[in-house]
Amino acid sequence: RDLTPDLVIEAVFEDLTVKQAVYAEIEELYQGRPVLATNTSGLPLEALAARLRFPERFLAMHFFMPADFFPMIEVVRGERTEDAALALAVAAVKKAHREPIVLQRAVNGYLINRLQHSILHEAYHLLESGIATADMIDGVAKHLLGPRMCITGLLEQKDLAGLEMHA
């Protein structure tokens, strides 16, 4: 009986050399049969894939911490990821009762971290300018911004307020 998994998710610490060494071991052991996914969003997907023997079976599956709480997982296609590998990863996310956020190409930070960091840049500016304290910024994020986005999201809220005005 073949005990080869359909999917292997790597989640070692953020070091390109260490991750590539883990990938080499996985590829040697399984000869490209399972889809290999990385949980990183901080290292370039193509740099991670550079030494792979089976890059068509490689992609990212980025979980948010705490992973058992957040319902979405980013599934990110690499330049050479085959459709079947992407479909298998998406199916695995759905089987785990999570919602896949499918990105058809990698961008540093993927979707969620890029949005989060753009907000953080403004928070740092407001703090450094003396306009708001750290407690004020965190309070607004927790009690107003977070719940507001849960109800309408970023773009839907602008649509409700009037796109012409925001344009």
Secondary structure, DSSP 8 states (H G I E B T S, - for coil): -----SEEEE---S-HHHHHHHHHHHHHHHTT-SEEEE--SSS-HHHHHTT-S-GGGEEEEE--SSTTT--EEEEEE-TT--HHHHHHHHHHHHHTT-EEEEESS--TTHHHHHHHHHHHHHHHHHHHTTSS-HHHHHHHIIIIIHHHHHHH-HHHHHHHH-HHHH-
